Amino acid sequence: MNNNVILVDIFGNRYGEMEKLEAHKKGLLHEAFSLFIVKDKKMLIQKRALGKYHSGGLWTNACCSHPQINESIKNNIKRKTLEEIGTKITNLKKQFSFVYRHQFDNGLIEYEYDNVYTADITTSLKINKEEAEEVKWIDLKILADDLKNNPQNYTVWFLICAPKIIKKFL
């Protein structure tokens, strides 16, 4: 797969692509996805690897990435979830999309049209340490309290979309 992101307008309409780091340096709006896995009122979250270009060491949803121009977003989510946390997924369903913009201390700008999905896992987990330091299941009520009391431990996009997913599954 290439290292490009898909450039979009604020309605999610695609109009081009650009190398990922360049798009983040220029702060151009691009497409992304966030996958949530919830089972028995617990959410699977991952702690991003410290070596990530931003948000390393922060907790976030089960899988998040940028779709590829030559692959459907659903196939991309399935492939990336297998690559990042080593599990296959089923019942992949789009929940909503949202736009956010955040400038990090390292100068990079995350300006994303984020497509939020939920799914079920079908196999055990096998973490790719280049992507995630660890994963854990956390009770939705405990997570909701921690998001409120310790937001600095979570990624920017997770703070925006996790409450909507929590509310849906509680």
Secondary structure, 3 states (H helix, E strand, C coil): CCCEEEEECCCCCEEEEEEHHHHHHHCCCEEEEEEEEEECCEEEEEEECCCCCCCCCCEEECEEECCCCCCCHHHHHHHHHHHHHCCCEEEEEEEEEEEEEEECCCCCEEEEEEEEEEEEECCCCCCCCCCEEEEEEEEHHHHHHHHHHCHHHECHHHHHHHHHHHHHHC
